Amino acid sequence: MRPGQILVADHDGVYIIKMTGDVRLTLCISFDQFIDSMLISPNFSSVLFDLSEAEAVDSTTLGLMAKISILSQEKRNVMPVILATNSSIKRILDTMGFADIFKIVSKLNVDIAPENCLKTIECDEHEVKEKVLEAHRILMGLNEKNHETFKNLVTMLENS
């Protein structure tokens, strides 16, 4: 698998988040910081996740994506869109209950090309643990199946 990368672009308040390769936790620390700045931006109007070049997305990344959707709907009444063409990624999104909090599509009528790559930010072990916990708590809150899937991981992390 190709190493993961997260690319972002903002065009008049429409945020595009393109994930490529194998997207893992190390990218999510800087991604979480981007989420915070995006959501407080006065021109924020919508967000599109382009997963068309993603080979894998870990559960922490999925939890942070869910965080964006939940906060976008709460703060701006906006339901984010996910472009997903890979059948295994679509299955994961379905299994996690993402159809309830995202509009999932397999094609777009416009081309997208975000250019600004998020850089990985070095952080201590405690910060990584807190982000993993937050992401998995969000996933657990989406539905009962996710709650059962992630409860042991969350309990283990809370007790470590």
Sequence and secondary structure as in RCSB ss.txt:
>XXXX:A:sequence
MRPGQILVADHDGVYIIKMTGDVRLTLCISFDQFIDSMLISPNFSSVLFDLSEAEAVDSTTLGLMAKISILSQEK
RNVMPVILATNSSIKRILDTMGFADIFKIVSKLNVDIAPENCLKTIECDEHEVKEKVLEAHRILMGLNEKNHETF
KNLVTMLENS
>XXXX:A:secstr
  B EEEEEEETTEEEEEEEEEE HHHHHHHHHHHHHHHH TT  EEEEEEEEEEEE HHHHHHHHHHHHHHHHH
H    EEE   HHHHHHHHHTTGGGTSEEES  SS     EE       HHHHHHHHHHHHHHHHHH HHHHHHH
HHHHHHHHH 
